[in-house]
């Protein structure tokens, strides 16, 4: 696997998502309304100026991989690890209801589903990072999947989630296979991240063609004042 996956936030924010990102004193970050993510190229001190400009609110931000040393006025939280998984080849299609690519007009439904079952890192403009696909219910999204981080030849599958009222219908598996196979058809290898503690999701991914690659340290940065 390419070494870009060893530091996926940095690789994404300096390649595919460079137009969305800002860099201050060697730290790159996304606007808070897109995603609360920062990245550094290797373990290193980060300046107060970079954090003040890239983390404008009290909700803080998150880094994956290299450890930042933060200045006075900021707190670094060690949040354990995140498991990175990679898919090595196309997946068997999963039968089920129609899948649609979601558009800007669907943003309200996307945000409602994310707020219900995937709230931690999803923001008002997270869908700016890539394409989203969903299965519709009568008046809601029953399930969705989307693209988040990305770099040449690689794309992160994210926000695999199902409405509690639609669990048990295989929608997550169907959407996972749909997006993974679409990426392979474009010559792109899909990968994803999951908490090792999320055993249900981990089991779904392992049963559906994703293998464990490595665990990356996960950090939170927040103002102390």
C-alpha positions as CSV (number, residue, x, y, z in Angstrom):
1,X,0.0,0.0,0.0
2,X,1.2,3.5,-0.7
3,X,2.8,5.4,2.3
4,X,0.2,8.1,1.9
5,X,-2.2,5.8,3.8
6,X,0.2,6.1,6.8
7,X,-0.9,9.7,7.2
8,X,-4.2,10.0,5.3
9,X,-5.3,13.4,6.5
10,X,-2.1,15.0,5.4
11,X,-2.1,13.2,2.1
12,X,-5.7,14.2,1.4
13,X,-5.4,17.8,2.4
14,X,-2.2,18.3,0.4
15,X,-3.5,16.7,-2.8
16,X,-7.2,16.0,-3.6
17,X,-8.6,18.4,-1.0
18,X,-5.9,21.1,-1.2
19,X,-8.5,23.6,-2.7
20,X,-10.6,23.2,0.5
21,X,-7.7,23.3,3.0
22,X,-5.7,26.0,4.6
23,X,-2.0,25.8,5.7
24,X,-0.6,27.8,8.6
25,X,2.9,27.2,9.8
26,X,3.1,23.7,8.4
27,X,-0.3,22.6,9.7
28,X,-3.1,22.0,7.3
29,X,-6.8,22.0,8.2
30,X,-10.3,22.0,6.7
31,X,-12.9,24.7,7.5
32,X,-14.8,23.8,10.6
33,X,-18.0,23.6,8.7
34,X,-16.5,21.0,6.4
35,X,-14.8,18.7,8.9
36,X,-12.9,19.2,12.2
37,X,-9.6,17.7,10.9
38,X,-6.0,18.9,11.1
39,X,-2.8,17.3,9.8
40,X,0.9,17.5,10.2
41,X,3.6,15.7,8.1
42,X,5.4,14.2,11.0
43,X,5.4,14.4,14.8
44,X,6.3,18.1,15.6
45,X,5.4,21.2,17.6
46,X,2.5,23.2,16.3
47,X,2.3,26.9,16.7
48,X,-0.4,28.8,18.6
49,X,-1.0,30.9,15.5
50,X,-1.8,27.8,13.5
51,X,-4.2,26.4,16.0
52,X,-5.9,29.8,16.6
53,X,-6.5,30.2,12.8
54,X,-7.4,26.6,12.0
55,X,-9.5,25.7,15.1
56,X,-11.8,28.7,15.5
57,X,-14.4,27.3,17.8
58,X,-14.5,25.5,21.2
59,X,-15.3,22.1,19.6
60,X,-11.7,21.5,18.9
61,X,-10.2,19.4,16.0
62,X,-8.8,15.9,15.4
63,X,-5.6,14.5,14.0
64,X,-4.8,11.0,12.8
65,X,-1.2,9.6,12.9
66,X,1.7,11.9,13.8
67,X,1.6,13.4,17.3
68,X,1.5,17.2,17.6
69,X,3.1,19.0,20.5
70,X,0.6,21.8,21.4
71,X,1.5,25.2,23.0
72,X,0.2,26.8,26.2
73,X,-3.5,27.4,26.0
74,X,-4.2,24.2,24.2
75,X,-4.8,20.6,25.4
76,X,-3.8,17.4,23.5
77,X,-6.1,14.4,24.2
78,X,-5.0,10.9,23.4
79,X,-8.1,9.3,21.9
80,X,-6.8,5.8,21.4
81,X,-6.4,4.4,17.9
82,X,-8.4,4.2,14.7
83,X,-8.3,1.1,12.6
84,X,-7.6,1.6,8.9
85,X,-9.0,-1.0,6.5
86,X,-8.4,-1.5,2.7
87,X,-10.4,-3.3,0.1
88,X,-8.3,-5.3,-2.4
89,X,-10.8,-6.0,-5.1
90,X,-14.4,-5.7,-6.3
91,X,-17.1,-7.0,-4.0
92,X,-20.1,-9.2,-4.8
93,X,-23.1,-7.0,-5.5
94,X,-25.8,-7.0,-2.8
95,X,-29.4,-7.0,-4.0
96,X,-31.8,-4.5,-2.7
97,X,-33.7,-1.2,-3.2
98,X,-32.6,1.4,-5.7
99,X,-29.5,3.5,-4.9
100,X,-29.3,7.1,-5.9
101,X,-26.4,9.6,-5.9
102,X,-27.4,12.4,-3.6
103,X,-27.5,16.0,-4.6
104,X,-27.3,19.4,-2.9
105,X,-31.1,19.3,-2.5
106,X,-30.7,16.2,-0.3
107,X,-28.4,18.0,2.2
108,X,-31.2,18.3,4.9
109,X,-31.9,14.5,4.8
110,X,-28.2,13.7,4.9
111,X,-27.6,16.0,7.9
112,X,-30.7,14.6,9.7
113,X,-29.4,11.0,9.3
114,X,-25.9,11.9,10.3
115,X,-27.1,13.7,13.4
116,X,-29.1,10.6,14.4
117,X,-26.4,7.9,13.9
118,X,-23.1,9.5,12.8
119,X,-22.8,12.8,14.6
120,X,-19.2,13.0,15.8
121,X,-17.3,14.3,12.7
122,X,-20.1,15.2,10.3
123,X,-20.6,18.9,9.7
124,X,-22.9,21.1,7.5
125,X,-20.5,21.0,4.5
126,X,-19.0,17.5,4.9
127,X,-20.6,16.5,1.7
128,X,-18.3,18.9,-0.1
129,X,-15.5,16.3,0.3
130,X,-17.0,13.8,-2.1
131,X,-20.0,12.0,-3.5
132,X,-22.8,10.6,-1.4
133,X,-25.2,7.8,-2.2
134,X,-28.4,6.8,-0.5
135,X,-31.4,4.6,-0.3
136,X,-34.6,6.6,0.2
137,X,-37.5,5.9,2.5
138,X,-40.9,7.6,2.1
139,X,-39.9,10.8,3.9
140,X,-36.2,10.2,4.9
141,X,-33.0,8.6,4.0
142,X,-33.0,5.0,5.1
143,X,-29.2,4.6,4.6
144,X,-26.2,6.4,3.0
145,X,-22.5,6.1,2.2
146,X,-20.1,8.8,1.1
147,X,-16.5,9.7,0.2
148,X,-14.3,11.6,2.6
149,X,-10.5,11.7,2.5
150,X,-8.7,11.0,-0.8
151,X,-5.4,11.1,-2.6
152,X,-4.2,9.9,-6.0
153,X,-5.5,6.3,-6.6
154,X,-7.1,6.1,-3.1
155,X,-10.5,7.2,-1.7
156,X,-11.9,6.9,1.8
157,X,-15.4,5.3,2.2
158,X,-17.2,7.0,5.1
159,X,-20.5,7.7,6.7
160,X,-21.8,4.2,6.2
161,X,-25.0,4.5,8.2
162,X,-28.5,3.2,8.4
163,X,-31.6,4.8,10.1
164,X,-32.6,2.8,13.1
165,X,-36.0,2.1,11.5
166,X,-34.3,0.5,8.5
167,X,-31.7,-1.7,10.2
168,X,-31.7,-5.4,9.2
169,X,-32.4,-5.0,5.5
170,X,-28.8,-5.2,4.4
171,X,-28.7,-1.6,3.2
172,X,-25.2,-0.8,4.6
173,X,-23.8,-3.9,2.8
174,X,-25.5,-2.9,-0.4
175,X,-24.2,0.7,-0.3
176,X,-20.7,-0.4,0.8
177,X,-20.5,-2.8,-2.2
178,X,-21.9,-0.2,-4.6
179,X,-19.5,2.6,-3.7
180,X,-16.5,0.2,-3.4
181,X,-17.1,-1.3,-6.8
182,X,-17.7,2.2,-8.4
183,X,-14.3,3.3,-7.1
184,X,-12.6,0.1,-8.4
185,X,-14.2,0.8,-11.8
186,X,-12.5,4.2,-11.8
187,X,-9.1,2.7,-11.0
188,X,-9.3,3.8,-7.3
189,X,-8.7,1.7,-4.3
190,X,-11.2,2.2,-1.4
191,X,-10.2,2.3,2.2
192,X,-12.0,3.3,5.4
193,X,-11.5,4.0,9.1
194,X,-13.4,2.5,12.0
195,X,-13.0,2.6,15.8
196,X,-11.7,-0.8,17.0
197,X,-14.4,-0.6,19.7
198,X,-17.1,-0.5,17.0
199,X,-17.2,-4.3,16.7
200,X,-20.5,-4.4,14.8
201,X,-19.2,-2.2,12.0
202,X,-15.8,-3.9,12.0
203,X,-17.5,-7.3,11.5
204,X,-19.6,-5.9,8.6
205,X,-16.5,-4.6,6.9
206,X,-14.5,-7.8,7.4
207,X,-17.3,-9.9,6.1
208,X,-17.6,-7.7,3.1
209,X,-14.1,-7.6,1.6
210,X,-12.2,-5.1,3.8
211,X,-9.0,-6.2,5.6
212,X,-7.2,-4.6,8.5
213,X,-4.2,-2.6,7.5
214,X,-3.0,-0.7,10.6
215,X,-4.1,1.2,13.6
216,X,-3.3,4.9,13.7
217,X,-3.0,7.1,16.8
218,X,-6.0,9.5,17.1
219,X,-5.6,12.9,18.8
220,X,-7.9,15.6,19.9
221,X,-6.8,19.3,20.2
222,X,-8.9,21.8,22.2
223,X,-8.5,25.2,23.8
224,X,-8.0,25.1,27.6
225,X,-9.3,28.6,28.1
